[in-house]
Amino acid sequence: MAGHSYFKSGTAAAGNGTSVDILGEGNFTARQLLIVNLDAALLLTVRGLGMYNDVIVAPKTVYRLVGSYRELSIIEATATAQFVVMASDSATPALSMTNIT
């Protein structure tokens, strides 16, 4: 993959207003993001600088964003949530689950 990439996996705490910084790199601007919600029964609400609206990632799904993102936080989880984020500062090639597994 051309450019730089960033990988983060972790756990977001349950509840409104829980903020988990999942990029955290001040010099990193992601051109595309892959957000994976690994839990079977919860929603993740994600907010990021450069997003027009919050993104809701349904249980056991992958959400791909293309744009320019410098921050990304999970602001709400309906329960303790396992997540994975893959980010790239290059728009090509497209990120996919094969980049994570």
N, C-alpha and C positions, 0 to 999 in steps of 0.2 A: 504494500500500500504506500503510495506516495505521501509525502508530508509527515506530520507528526500525528500521533494518536494518543488517546487517553482512555484508560480502562479503570472502572471503579465498580466494586461490588460491596454491598453492605446491608445494613438493616436500618429502616426508618422507624422511629417510635410512633405509636398510635396517637391520634388526637389532632385537633385543629391547631394550626399555628406552629406545628413542629417543623423546624427548618433544618434540613440536612444538606449542607453544601456538597454537591457531588461532582463538581468540576474543580473548584478551588484553586485553579492555576491562574494567577493574575495576568500572565503574559499569553495565555492560551485563548484563542478565539476559534470556536468550533464552527465549521461550515456545515457539518451534518452530525446528528445525534441519533443514537439508537437507545431507547429506554425500554428495559425489559422488566415487567412485573412478574416475579417468580411465584407469587402466592396464588392460591386457588380461590380465595373467597374475600378479596379486598380490592379497593380502588386506591390508586395513588393520584394525588393532584400535584402537578408539577408547574412551577413558575420559573421563568427565566428572562433575563435581560434580552430584549430583542423579540420576545413573544408578544403577540397582540392579545391573546387570551391564555388563560391557564389551560393546561393539557390534562385530561383525565385518562389515565392508563388503566384499562379494565384488567380483571384477574387473568393471569396466564396469557398475557398478550405482549406484543412488541409494538412500539410506536416509533416511527422514524420521522425526524424533523430535518429540514434543509433550510439553511439561513445563515445567520451570523450571531452566535451566542457566546457571551463571556461569563455568564453566571447561570446556574441551574440549581434549583432547590426543590426538594419535596416539601410542600407546605402542609399537606394533610395526608394521613393514611388512616383508613378505617379500622385497621388493626396493625400490630407490629408487622412490618412488611419487608420482605427480602427483595432487593432490586439489583439490577446490573445496568451500567451505562457505558456505552462505547462512543467515543467522540473522535472526529477527525478534522484537522484543519484543511483538508483537501476535499473538494466536492466530488472527486472521482478517484477510484471507483466507488460505487454505492456501498454503504455499509450494509451488512446482512448478518443473520445469525451465524453464518459460517465464520465470521470474524471473531465471534465470542466463544464458540465451542471448539 
